[in-house]
């Protein structure tokens, strides 16, 4: 049986609705703030000179984030940025007091830049394409927060091999495809298949003799983001075989990397950086225990399906 709702219940519900909507979209506010912080930092790294040109660039990158966020998230982010700028103070006045560009002046400049860039983007919210629907709980565009990604990575490196008290060296490269899940915008866990190879000088021979090595692996990577930079550690079961000896030797890897992450282009967040690793292979496959040390360039293209 249907029972009519009491008038006071309806009135209270209407009064609470805006507050409930805002509370439900805390995620949207946080994501918008993170996007603004990343975009402004990227422009600062690119050698900010005049406000006019820099803010125009920021506006173009922030506007898509504004369009995807709910009205509550947009207003919540604006209030937060206004408070941050007020707390940081006036950068010009702080500089005139101390006469130097110290951390306090830099912080005030950044807070003001974030606010102004966001205000300019927000002023254009009526230009948002009609096919983009604002979403409560928007996860941001400049990170992989709470989303699945597929990352294609490759790179070249210098390699050193130590076995039976002999050290040799060479160069190689690898490629891998990693599936990842972003947790809160700061941490991402990834894993997937990798295959690499190298050409190393054969120990105790002349420089014209090389041994070709191949390295299949399944790395597990934990990535931590800090605005435009990210840092990662990884571990992996690895195997080794050679062109003239295809029997496998099994081992383990520990590695790390740091990289600069560019702003999103369509559904891709490209990055490039340096990676190092150490691998130990147990005796087996007709080989003695072996150590590998690697270091070199790595690039990645995380894509959101």
PyMOL commands that set and color helices and strands:
alter all, ss='L'
color gray80, all
select helices_A, chain A and resi 7-24+26-45+51-68+71-88+91-98+103-122+125-127
alter helices_A, ss='H'
color red, helices_A
select strands_A, chain A and resi 148-163+166-182+187-201+210-226+229-242+245-261+268-281+290-303
alter strands_A, ss='S'
color yellow, strands_A
deselect
rebuild
show_as cartoon
